[in-house]
Amino acid sequence: MPSTAQLSELTIMRFKGKTVLITGASGGIGSETARSFAGEGANIIVNYFSSPAKAENIAKEISKSGVEAMVFGADVSNPQQVSLMIEEAVDRFSGIDVLVNNAARHPPPSFNFGEPDWELWKRMVQVNVMGILVCSHFAAPHLKRKHGNIVNVVMDYNRGALGYVLTKIAGTPLTKGLAMKLAPVRVNAVSPGYIDTWGMTEEEKNHALANSLLRRIGQPTDIAKGILFLASEDASYITGETIHVDGGSQLFGNNESFPAFFPQCTFIRAW
């Protein structure tokens, strides 16, 4: 009969020998997800856009767990850069098993309709929407060969929006569309709630606690656990779905301030 230590090792090594590409992995939810996958035996491609030193530090940290880590700077909305990133990842690791589309562009939470910054709005669309499509497009042939899957980090919110929230909401139907297009490659998404990634003000903490059925503030590890579940064989019959990892905050349907607070408390303050 296996010892407790042996059972523990069997339980946590769901991704041993697999390769995971995580976009926007230099900090926040992305870096925590990289740590979690590495902790379960996966080799990691740490993608970044503007934080090379942070990305290198994450790679060095996770390499200590006995896995391999590769750092690659690329704009996820740039097809040429993404194509090169995928090509180099496949050359090094002989394939990709999981793609986590986490990178996003996060400007101020509200869209100034009277004086719009069109370049900033366009950049949000490019990264938050087109970035998922571009990375999925170039990774798809390799994921099909390895029977892999995709997990997107989105925002599943059913009210109207004009700016950042709009571009993150787009990830939900995009996830379903990719699941239909790429089957049997599974494509799912995680929709975070209030997550204390970069530190909250007292006002933000109080607001998050008041709108959590579980009466606690979410941590990046909570989102990482959801991502790993969807990427694992435990979710082998799930595709096209978005799971809410939010402590029940989505059930506060009349909370008009949710979209205003959300971007300040969650995962996109650095990419």
C-alpha positions in Angstrom: 0.0 0.0 0.0 1.5 3.4 -0.9 2.6 5.7 1.9 1.0 9.0 2.6 4.0 10.8 1.0 3.6 8.6 -2.2 -0.1 9.3 -2.4 0.6 13.0 -2.0 3.1 13.0 -4.8 0.7 11.1 -7.1 -2.0 13.6 -6.3 -0.1 16.7 -7.1 1.8 15.7 -10.2 -1.0 16.0 -12.7 1.2 17.8 -15.2 4.5 16.0 -14.9 6.5 16.2 -18.2 3.9 18.5 -19.8 4.6 21.9 -21.2 2.4 25.0 -20.3 2.6 28.4 -22.0 1.2 31.2 -19.8 0.8 34.7 -21.3 1.2 37.6 -19.0 3.1 35.4 -16.5 5.5 38.0 -15.1 3.2 38.8 -12.2 -0.1 38.5 -10.5 -2.4 35.6 -11.5 0.0 34.7 -14.3 3.0 34.2 -12.1 1.0 32.3 -9.5 -0.3 30.0 -12.1 3.2 29.4 -13.4 4.3 28.4 -9.8 1.3 26.1 -9.5 1.8 24.3 -12.7 5.5 24.0 -12.0 4.7 22.6 -8.6 2.8 19.8 -10.3 5.7 18.9 -12.6 5.1 21.1 -15.7 7.7 22.9 -17.8 6.7 26.5 -18.2 7.0 29.2 -20.9 6.8 32.5 -19.1 5.5 35.1 -21.5 5.8 38.8 -20.7 5.5 42.1 -22.6 7.1 44.8 -20.6 8.6 43.2 -17.4 11.6 41.1 -18.4 13.3 41.2 -15.0 10.1 40.0 -13.3 9.7 37.2 -15.8 13.3 36.1 -15.4 12.8 36.0 -11.6 9.7 33.8 -12.0 11.6 31.5 -14.3 14.5 31.2 -11.8 12.1 30.6 -9.0 10.1 27.8 -10.6 13.3 26.1 -12.0 14.2 25.4 -8.4 11.3 22.9 -8.3 13.1 20.7 -10.9 11.2 21.8 -14.0 12.4 23.7 -17.0 11.4 27.3 -17.6 11.7 29.4 -20.7 11.2 33.2 -20.8 9.9 34.8 -24.0 8.9 38.5 -24.5 6.0 38.8 -27.0 3.0 41.0 -27.7 0.2 38.5 -27.7 -1.7 40.6 -30.3 1.2 40.5 -32.8 1.0 37.4 -35.0 4.7 37.4 -36.0 5.9 37.6 -32.4 3.4 34.9 -31.2 4.3 32.6 -34.1 8.0 32.9 -33.1 7.3 32.3 -29.5 5.3 29.1 -30.3 8.0 27.9 -32.7 10.8 28.3 -30.1 8.7 26.7 -27.4 8.0 23.7 -29.6 11.6 23.5 -30.6 12.7 23.4 -27.0 10.0 21.2 -25.4 8.8 19.2 -28.4 5.2 20.5 -28.1 2.7 22.4 -26.0 0.1 20.7 -23.8 -1.7 23.7 -22.2 -2.1 27.3 -23.3 -3.3 29.8 -20.6 -4.4 33.1 -22.1 -4.0 35.4 -19.2 -2.3 38.5 -20.6 -4.5 41.7 -20.7 -4.2 45.4 -21.1 -5.7 47.3 -18.2 -6.2 51.1 -18.4 -8.4 53.1 -16.0 -11.6 51.1 -15.3 -14.0 53.7 -16.8 -14.3 54.6 -20.4 -14.5 58.4 -20.9 -17.2 58.6 -23.5 -17.0 62.4 -23.7 -13.3 62.4 -24.3 -12.3 58.9 -25.4 -8.8 57.8 -25.8 -9.2 55.8 -28.9 -5.7 54.5 -29.1 -6.0 53.1 -25.5 -9.3 51.5 -26.3 -7.9 49.9 -29.5 -5.0 48.6 -27.5 -7.4 47.0 -25.0 -9.2 45.2 -27.9 -6.0 44.1 -29.5 -4.6 42.5 -26.3 -7.7 41.4 -24.4 -9.6 40.0 -27.4 -7.3 39.6 -30.4 -4.5 38.3 -28.1 -6.6 35.2 -27.2 -7.4 34.5 -30.8 -3.8 35.0 -32.0 -2.2 32.8 -29.3 -4.9 30.1 -29.8 -4.4 30.1 -33.5 -0.7 29.4 -33.4 -0.9 27.0 -30.5 -3.8 25.0 -31.9 -1.9 22.6 -34.2 0.5 21.6 -31.4 -2.3 21.3 -28.8 -4.2 19.0 -31.2 -1.1 16.8 -31.6 -0.6 16.6 -27.8 -4.3 16.3 -27.0 -3.9 19.5 -25.1 -6.3 22.3 -24.0 -6.7 26.1 -23.5 -7.8 28.0 -20.5 -8.7 31.7 -20.8 -8.9 34.3 -18.0 -12.0 36.3 -18.8 -14.8 38.3 -17.1 -18.2 36.8 -17.3 -20.5 39.7 -16.5 -23.9 40.3 -18.0 -24.3 44.0 -17.8 -23.4 46.7 -20.3 -19.9 48.0 -20.6 -17.9 50.3 -22.9 -14.2 49.9 -22.0 -12.0 47.4 -20.2 -14.9 45.3 -18.9 -16.3 45.0 -22.4 -13.0 43.6 -23.7 -12.8 41.1 -20.9 -16.5 40.0 -21.3 -15.7 39.2 -24.9 -13.5 36.4 -23.7 -16.6 34.4 -22.7 -18.3 33.9 -26.1 -14.7 33.7 -27.6 -14.1 30.7 -25.3 -17.3 29.0 -26.6 -16.4 29.8 -30.2 -12.9 28.4 -29.9 -14.2 25.3 -28.2 -16.5 24.6 -31.2 -13.8 25.4 -33.7 -10.9 23.5 -32.1 -12.6 20.4 -30.8 -11.4 17.9 -29.6 -9.0 20.5 -28.1 -10.8 21.6 -24.9 -11.2 25.3 -24.4 -12.5 26.7 -21.1 -12.3 29.9 -19.0 -12.0 31.2 -15.5 -13.8 34.4 -14.5 -12.2 35.8 -11.3 -13.9 37.9 -8.7 -12.3 40.4 -6.4 -8.7 39.2 -6.2 -6.0 40.8 -4.0 -3.2 40.7 -6.4 -1.3 43.9 -6.0 -2.6 45.0 -2.6 -6.0 46.5 -1.9 -7.0 49.8 -0.2 -9.2 49.5 2.9 -12.1 50.7 0.8 -11.5 47.9 -1.8 -11.1 45.3 1.0 -14.4 46.3 2.6 -16.2 46.4 -0.7 -14.9 42.9 -1.7 -15.8 41.4 1.7 -19.3 42.9 1.6 -19.8 41.3 -1.8 -18.5 37.8 -1.1 -20.8 35.1 0.0 -17.8 33.3 1.5 -16.8 36.5 3.4 -13.1 36.5 2.4 -11.0 38.2 -0.3 -9.8 36.0 -3.2 -6.1 35.4 -3.7 -4.2 34.6 -7.0 -3.8 31.0 -5.7 -7.6 30.6 -5.9 -7.6 31.5 -9.6 -4.6 29.3 -10.3 -6.4 26.3 -8.7 -9.3 26.9 -11.0 -7.1 27.1 -14.1 -5.2 23.9 -13.1 -8.5 22.1 -12.6 -9.7 23.0 -16.1 -6.4 22.1 -17.7 -6.2 18.7 -15.9 -7.7 15.4 -16.8 -10.2 16.0 -13.9 -12.0 18.3 -16.4 -11.6 16.0 -19.4 -15.3 16.1 -20.3 -15.7 19.9 -19.9 -15.3 22.3 -22.8 -16.7 25.7 -23.7 -17.4 26.5 -20.1 -16.6 29.5 -17.9 -16.3 28.9 -14.2 -16.6 31.7 -11.7 -13.9 31.7 -9.1 -15.3 34.7 -7.2 -16.6 33.7 -3.7 -20.2 34.1 -5.0 -19.8 37.8 -5.9 -21.6 37.3 -9.3 -24.7 36.4 -7.3 -24.9 40.1 -6.1 -26.9 40.9 -9.3 -27.9 44.3 -8.3 -24.4 45.5 -7.4 -23.9 48.3 -9.9 -20.4 49.1 -8.6 -19.0 45.6 -9.4 -17.5 46.5 -12.8 -16.0 49.8 -11.4 -14.3 48.1 -8.5 -13.3 44.9 -10.3 -10.4 46.0 -12.4 -8.7 47.8 -9.5 -8.8 44.7 -7.3 -8.0 41.9 -9.7 -5.2 40.5 -11.9 -4.3 43.1 -14.5 -2.0 45.8 -13.3 1.1 44.6 -15.0 1.8 42.4 -18.0 
